[in-house]
C-alpha cells in the first residue's frame, strides 16, 4: 500500500468531513466498525498484540463477529483470539458500560474487555479478566505505529482518528476555532445575514478539523457599522464545509444544504460574491455554512493580544482558552 500523505485531499460524506477510513462508512459511532478494523490489525501483527494482552500462547487465528448459541441464550462475540490453549474473547463497549456479563456468554478461558468502564473491586475478583480502556489502547497503537511499517501505521492511526472523532479519547492537539479576517461590507453581510464564509482552499489547512468559525473584523468595517467592533467578537458553529471550484457548484451545494427557499431569500448577499470574486479561475474554495453567530467577546479580542504586531491575522487556529486569555489582557 503506497500511502503518500502529500496526495491527500479532504473527503466529505453528506457534507461532513471524513477524517478516517472508518468514517467513510458512516458518521455514526459503531462498535462493529471499530472492532472489525481492530481485529484486522491484530491479525497483521498478532505477536505484538499477544504481548500487549499478556497472552500466554501463540495466537493462531482471529475471528470477528462469531455467532454463539447454547440451550439458554445466543449471542455474537466481537473478536476471538484462537490459541492452542483455547479461545480468548475480546468484548468492546464504546461507552462506559461494563461488557463483563456479555463476554461471559461466550466460551473462553480468558476475556479482554475494551471499555471506559472503571472496574469495581468485585469486577477485578473475576479470574482471567483484563480491563483495558480506550485511552490505554490508543497509547499502545501510537507506540506500535512508530515501530512498524507504513501499512500498520496507517491502520493504527485510522483507529485513533475514529476514536478521537467520536470523543472516545482526547485529541492530542484540539482544533476548536478557525479564524479569518473580514474587511469589507459584503463579506460581513455574508457572515452575519447569510451565515456563510468563503476562502481559497488550502491543502495544508486544518480547517476540516475545526468545530467553530470566528471572524476578525477590521477597523474599516468597525468604523462604518455601529455595533461591530474591531477584533474577534463572534463565534459560530461550522455546520458544513463544501469545497467548490465554480459558482454553479456553490449554488448546488447551497441548495442542497439550505434549500431553495433559503437560496432565494438570501440572493442579494450571494450575488455580491458572484460579482466580486473571480469564479472563472476554477480555483477551489472552501465554503463554510455556519450556525447562528454568537456575540461572545465584548469588548472584542484584539489581534495584538493573539500575535506579534497588528498586521494581518497570521494565526488561524485557536482554542477557546487562547481567545479567553487574549480577551483578559
LUMDOBA-286327 format. One record per residue (C-alpha): x, y, z. Coordinates in pm, 1 decimal, always signed. Example, Ala and Ser with C-alpha at 12.3 -4.5 7.8 and 13.67 -1.06 7.14 Angstrom:
// residues 2
[[+1230.0; -450.0; +780.0]];
[[+1367.0; -106.0; +714.0]];
// end
This chain:
// residues 329
[[+0.0; +0.0; +0.0]];
[[+150.2; +331.4; -108.7]];
[[+31.7; +594.6; +138.3]];
[[+157.5; +929.7; +15.6]];
[[+48.1; +1195.4; +262.8]];
[[+130.4; +1470.7; +11.7]];
[[-151.0; +1347.5; -212.0]];
[[-426.8; +1367.5; +49.9]];
[[-733.0; +1585.2; -9.9]];
[[-1032.3; +1645.3; +213.6]];
[[-1303.9; +1378.1; +193.7]];
[[-1664.9; +1464.8; +271.7]];
[[-1963.9; +1239.3; +339.2]];
[[-2307.7; +1404.4; +336.8]];
[[-2145.2; +1743.6; +388.2]];
[[-1935.8; +1637.0; +687.7]];
[[-1560.9; +1589.9; +689.3]];
[[-1438.2; +1230.5; +692.9]];
[[-1117.9; +1203.9; +895.6]];
[[-1068.6; +826.1; +888.3]];
[[-1125.7; +521.8; +670.0]];
[[-1385.1; +400.1; +919.8]];
[[-1563.7; +734.6; +895.9]];
[[-1613.8; +683.2; +522.5]];
[[-1864.9; +406.7; +603.8]];
[[-2087.5; +640.3; +804.9]];
[[-2078.7; +923.6; +1056.5]];
[[-2231.8; +733.1; +1346.9]];
[[-2024.5; +550.2; +1606.8]];
[[-2043.6; +174.6; +1556.3]];
[[-1869.8; -81.3; +1773.9]];
[[-1867.2; -332.9; +1487.6]];
[[-1672.4; -96.6; +1259.3]];
[[-1414.6; -31.1; +1527.2]];
[[-1371.7; -392.8; +1637.0]];
[[-1357.9; -516.7; +1276.7]];
[[-1063.0; -293.8; +1191.6]];
[[-901.4; -369.6; +1526.6]];
[[-939.1; -742.0; +1460.8]];
[[-781.8; -699.8; +1117.5]];
[[-491.5; -509.9; +1271.4]];
[[-442.1; -784.3; +1531.3]];
[[-424.4; -1042.5; +1251.0]];
[[-146.8; -836.2; +1087.5]];
[[+72.9; -820.3; +1398.2]];
[[-54.3; -1097.2; +1631.1]];
[[+268.8; -1123.4; +1830.3]];
[[+262.7; -752.6; +1921.4]];
[[-96.0; -773.2; +2044.9]];
[[-30.2; -1104.2; +2214.9]];
[[+241.2; -937.7; +2422.3]];
[[+19.4; -634.6; +2493.0]];
[[-274.2; -850.3; +2601.8]];
[[-43.1; -1080.3; +2805.7]];
[[-149.2; -1381.7; +2601.9]];
[[+49.1; -1686.3; +2716.3]];
[[+10.0; -1876.9; +2387.0]];
[[+70.6; -1800.8; +2020.8]];
[[-233.6; -1651.5; +1850.2]];
[[-334.0; -1891.8; +1570.4]];
[[-648.0; -1727.2; +1434.6]];
[[-851.1; -1409.6; +1474.1]];
[[-1229.6; -1439.6; +1435.6]];
[[-1473.7; -1149.2; +1402.6]];
[[-1842.5; -1145.2; +1498.4]];
[[-1863.9; -1515.6; +1579.0]];
[[-2216.1; -1642.5; +1648.5]];
[[-2263.9; -1847.8; +1964.9]];
[[-2568.0; -2047.1; +2071.1]];
[[-2649.7; -2262.5; +2369.2]];
[[-2956.7; -2408.5; +2536.6]];
[[-3004.8; -2085.6; +2731.2]];
[[-2908.9; -1795.9; +2500.9]];
[[-2744.5; -1685.4; +2179.7]];
[[-2507.4; -1400.9; +2101.1]];
[[-2223.2; -1274.5; +1887.5]];
[[-1875.4; -1202.0; +2020.4]];
[[-1672.0; -907.6; +1888.5]];
[[-1327.9; -1066.3; +1849.1]];
[[-1194.1; -1411.9; +1934.0]];
[[-824.6; -1496.2; +1950.3]];
[[-772.4; -1866.0; +1896.3]];
[[-472.9; -2029.2; +2071.2]];
[[-361.2; -2385.9; +2143.1]];
[[-487.7; -2348.0; +2498.4]];
[[-829.8; -2224.4; +2386.1]];
[[-1017.3; -1910.8; +2290.4]];
[[-972.5; -1558.0; +2423.6]];
[[-1276.5; -1333.0; +2387.2]];
[[-1232.5; -960.1; +2329.0]];
[[-1554.0; -771.7; +2400.6]];
[[-1577.5; -397.3; +2342.6]];
[[-1809.5; -118.8; +2457.4]];
[[-1756.1; +228.9; +2314.6]];
[[-1901.4; +397.3; +2623.8]];
[[-1872.9; +332.9; +2996.7]];
[[-2077.7; +13.8; +3002.2]];
[[-1930.9; -297.5; +3158.6]];
[[-1908.3; -578.9; +2898.2]];
[[-1825.7; -844.7; +3159.1]];
[[-2163.7; -1021.9; +3158.8]];
[[-2181.3; -1006.1; +2779.9]];
[[-1837.1; -1165.4; +2747.9]];
[[-1931.0; -1444.9; +2987.6]];
[[-2191.2; -1570.4; +2741.6]];
[[-1915.7; -1697.5; +2514.5]];
[[-1690.1; -1997.2; +2590.4]];
[[-1332.6; -1887.5; +2656.7]];
[[-1055.3; -1943.3; +2907.4]];
[[-976.1; -1570.2; +2916.5]];
[[-1155.2; -1241.8; +2847.6]];
[[-1025.2; -898.2; +2748.5]];
[[-1269.4; -609.9; +2794.3]];
[[-1220.3; -286.3; +2598.8]];
[[-1425.2; -16.4; +2768.6]];
[[-1407.1; +311.5; +2956.1]];
[[-1590.9; +145.9; +3243.5]];
[[-1388.2; +167.3; +3564.4]];
[[-1389.0; -185.3; +3709.0]];
[[-1501.3; -220.7; +4067.4]];
[[-1328.5; -436.2; +4329.6]];
[[-1588.8; -703.8; +4257.3]];
[[-1512.5; -686.1; +3883.0]];
[[-1143.3; -736.2; +3949.7]];
[[-1208.4; -1052.6; +4151.1]];
[[-1301.9; -1244.8; +3837.5]];
[[-1020.9; -1468.9; +3716.9]];
[[-865.2; -1428.1; +3373.8]];
[[-1031.2; -1092.5; +3310.1]];
[[-830.8; -796.6; +3178.1]];
[[-983.7; -447.3; +3153.4]];
[[-830.1; -203.4; +2903.5]];
[[-970.9; +144.5; +2842.6]];
[[-962.0; +314.3; +2503.0]];
[[-700.6; +567.6; +2605.2]];
[[-464.3; +286.5; +2708.4]];
[[-525.6; +113.9; +2375.3]];
[[-457.1; +438.1; +2184.1]];
[[-120.8; +475.8; +2359.4]];
[[-26.9; +123.8; +2255.5]];
[[-138.2; +192.5; +1896.7]];
[[+72.3; +510.0; +1883.2]];
[[+373.6; +316.7; +2007.7]];
[[+307.0; +35.4; +1759.6]];
[[+275.1; +280.0; +1468.7]];
[[+626.4; +412.4; +1535.2]];
[[+784.6; +67.7; +1522.6]];
[[+611.7; -89.0; +1223.7]];
[[+561.5; -35.1; +850.1]];
[[+360.0; +245.5; +691.8]];
[[+77.6; -3.3; +637.7]];
[[+49.2; -79.5; +1010.7]];
[[+98.4; +288.6; +1092.7]];
[[-198.4; +374.3; +870.2]];
[[-423.9; +118.6; +1041.2]];
[[-319.7; +231.7; +1390.4]];
[[-371.8; +598.9; +1310.4]];
[[-708.1; +531.8; +1148.4]];
[[-839.7; +364.1; +1462.5]];
[[-703.6; +651.3; +1673.6]];
[[-868.4; +912.2; +1446.2]];
[[-1200.0; +729.1; +1465.9]];
[[-1184.6; +725.1; +1845.7]];
[[-1089.8; +1094.2; +1855.6]];
[[-1373.3; +1189.2; +1620.0]];
[[-1626.1; +1021.2; +1846.4]];
[[-1474.1; +1157.6; +2169.6]];
[[-1376.4; +815.2; +2297.6]];
[[-1029.9; +958.4; +2364.3]];
[[-896.4; +1312.8; +2377.2]];
[[-722.1; +1461.4; +2076.1]];
[[-354.1; +1533.6; +2129.3]];
[[-398.6; +1870.0; +1957.4]];
[[-751.6; +2001.2; +1960.5]];
[[-855.9; +2228.0; +1671.6]];
[[-1150.0; +2424.7; +1803.7]];
[[-1178.9; +2760.4; +1626.2]];
[[-1087.0; +2866.9; +1271.8]];
[[-1034.3; +3245.0; +1245.8]];
[[-1008.8; +3467.3; +937.4]];
[[-1018.8; +3836.3; +850.2]];
[[-1335.6; +4011.5; +734.2]];
[[-1253.7; +4355.6; +599.7]];
[[-1533.0; +4454.3; +363.7]];
[[-1905.8; +4507.4; +382.1]];
[[-2024.9; +4228.5; +155.7]];
[[-1834.1; +3953.8; +339.2]];
[[-1961.9; +4099.5; +667.9]];
[[-2320.7; +4069.1; +541.7]];
[[-2246.8; +3723.1; +406.0]];
[[-2136.5; +3618.3; +754.8]];
[[-2395.4; +3796.5; +972.0]];
[[-2701.6; +3763.7; +748.2]];
[[-2638.5; +3458.2; +531.4]];
[[-2418.8; +3265.3; +779.4]];
[[-2164.3; +3179.0; +508.3]];
[[-1790.5; +3239.6; +478.6]];
[[-1565.8; +3157.1; +184.1]];
[[-1192.6; +3148.1; +119.5]];
[[-949.3; +2978.1; -116.5]];
[[-893.5; +2612.5; -33.0]];
[[-560.9; +2548.1; +141.4]];
[[-428.5; +2194.5; +126.7]];
[[-225.8; +2223.0; +445.3]];
[[-501.7; +2390.4; +648.4]];
[[-662.2; +2220.0; +949.4]];
[[-994.7; +2382.3; +865.5]];
[[-1151.4; +2040.2; +810.3]];
[[-1091.7; +1959.8; +1180.1]];
[[-1225.5; +2288.1; +1322.2]];
[[-1556.8; +2294.0; +1505.9]];
[[-1618.3; +2669.8; +1510.6]];
[[-1550.1; +2978.2; +1300.0]];
[[-1461.6; +3322.1; +1434.1]];
[[-1411.3; +3629.3; +1211.5]];
[[-1171.0; +3910.2; +1293.1]];
[[-1331.8; +4239.3; +1192.4]];
[[-1100.2; +4507.6; +1057.2]];
[[-1105.5; +4871.9; +1170.3]];
[[-1258.9; +4996.9; +844.2]];
[[-1560.9; +4769.5; +898.2]];
[[-1597.7; +4876.8; +1259.7]];
[[-1597.1; +5248.3; +1167.1]];
[[-1881.6; +5210.2; +917.9]];
[[-2103.5; +4965.9; +1108.2]];
[[-2238.5; +5056.7; +1453.8]];
[[-2231.9; +4757.2; +1684.9]];
[[-1934.4; +4599.2; +1506.4]];
[[-1600.9; +4645.6; +1680.6]];
[[-1251.2; +4571.9; +1554.7]];
[[-1122.6; +4235.2; +1672.0]];
[[-1274.3; +3894.6; +1741.1]];
[[-1617.1; +3910.3; +1899.6]];
[[-1838.9; +3647.6; +1731.9]];
[[-1814.7; +3267.9; +1732.5]];
[[-2034.1; +3036.8; +1528.5]];
[[-2053.2; +2663.1; +1476.8]];
[[-1929.1; +2519.5; +1147.1]];
[[-2222.3; +2310.8; +1023.5]];
[[-2093.5; +2214.4; +678.4]];
[[-1783.5; +2266.8; +466.8]];
[[-1809.2; +2237.9; +91.3]];
[[-1507.7; +2259.7; -140.2]];
[[-1624.8; +2405.2; -473.2]];
[[-1448.1; +2520.2; -789.4]];
[[-1724.6; +2713.6; -964.7]];
[[-2023.9; +2933.5; -892.9]];
[[-2257.1; +2662.0; -1019.7]];
[[-2110.8; +2408.9; -776.1]];
[[-2152.0; +2655.2; -489.9]];
[[-2518.9; +2718.7; -575.2]];
[[-2584.6; +2344.5; -598.7]];
[[-2420.6; +2289.0; -258.9]];
[[-2612.1; +2578.4; -100.3]];
[[-2942.1; +2449.5; -239.1]];
[[-2871.8; +2100.1; -107.9]];
[[-2768.9; +2219.3; +239.7]];
[[-3000.4; +2516.1; +298.0]];
[[-3279.8; +2461.4; +45.2]];
[[-3425.3; +2657.3; -247.6]];
[[-3624.0; +2894.3; -22.4]];
[[-3311.1; +2998.7; +165.3]];
[[-3123.9; +3042.5; -162.3]];
[[-3389.7; +3280.4; -296.2]];
[[-3426.7; +3480.1; +25.2]];
[[-3050.4; +3538.6; +56.7]];
[[-2987.4; +3602.0; -312.0]];
[[-2877.8; +3963.4; -257.4]];
[[-2588.1; +3857.7; -31.3]];
[[-2478.7; +3577.3; -262.0]];
[[-2498.1; +3783.9; -580.6]];
[[-2230.1; +4018.2; -443.5]];
[[-1968.3; +3745.1; -409.0]];
[[-2065.3; +3622.6; -755.1]];
[[-1970.6; +3966.1; -889.9]];
[[-1673.2; +4042.4; -666.4]];
[[-1492.6; +3706.9; -670.4]];
[[-1321.4; +3560.7; -974.7]];
[[-1504.6; +3231.8; -1024.9]];
[[-1358.9; +3179.3; -1371.9]];
[[-1015.3; +3091.6; -1235.7]];
[[-1150.5; +2746.4; -1136.3]];
[[-958.3; +2760.1; -809.3]];
[[-1107.5; +2555.8; -529.2]];
[[-1277.4; +2746.0; -248.1]];
[[-1375.1; +2629.2; +98.2]];
[[-1730.3; +2746.8; +165.5]];
[[-1834.2; +2736.7; +529.0]];
[[-2204.4; +2704.9; +610.8]];
[[-2237.3; +2834.5; +964.0]];
[[-2472.1; +2831.2; +1258.4]];
[[-2612.9; +3138.2; +1430.3]];
[[-2332.6; +3388.5; +1510.9]];
[[-2299.7; +3437.1; +1889.1]];
[[-2156.5; +3750.7; +2043.3]];
[[-1908.0; +3603.0; +2289.5]];
[[-1641.9; +3869.2; +2344.9]];
[[-1745.8; +4222.2; +2438.6]];
[[-1516.7; +4409.3; +2416.1]];
[[-1362.3; +4223.8; +2123.9]];
[[-1033.3; +4033.5; +2142.4]];
[[-758.2; +4243.7; +1983.7]];
[[-529.8; +4066.2; +1737.5]];
[[-218.9; +4209.5; +1904.0]];
[[-315.5; +4002.4; +2210.5]];
[[-303.6; +3688.8; +1994.9]];
[[+7.0; +3757.0; +1785.3]];
[[+302.0; +3986.5; +1749.2]];
[[+212.9; +4308.7; +1572.2]];
[[-107.8; +4447.4; +1424.4]];
[[-75.4; +4314.1; +1069.2]];
[[-297.5; +4054.1; +907.9]];
[[-410.2; +3773.8; +1134.9]];
[[-115.3; +3537.7; +1098.5]];
[[-257.3; +3255.6; +1309.6]];
[[-581.5; +3089.0; +1203.6]];
[[-635.3; +2812.3; +1455.9]];
[[-721.9; +2887.7; +1818.3]];
[[-853.8; +2711.8; +2123.2]];
[[-1117.7; +2872.2; +2342.8]];
[[-854.1; +2909.1; +2613.9]];
[[-631.2; +3111.5; +2380.2]];
[[-911.7; +3350.3; +2289.3]];
[[-1020.3; +3398.0; +2650.3]];
[[-656.5; +3455.5; +2751.4]];
[[-625.8; +3721.3; +2480.6]];
[[-954.7; +3877.1; +2588.5]];
[[-840.2; +3913.2; +2950.1]];
[[-518.1; +4101.0; +2862.7]];
// end
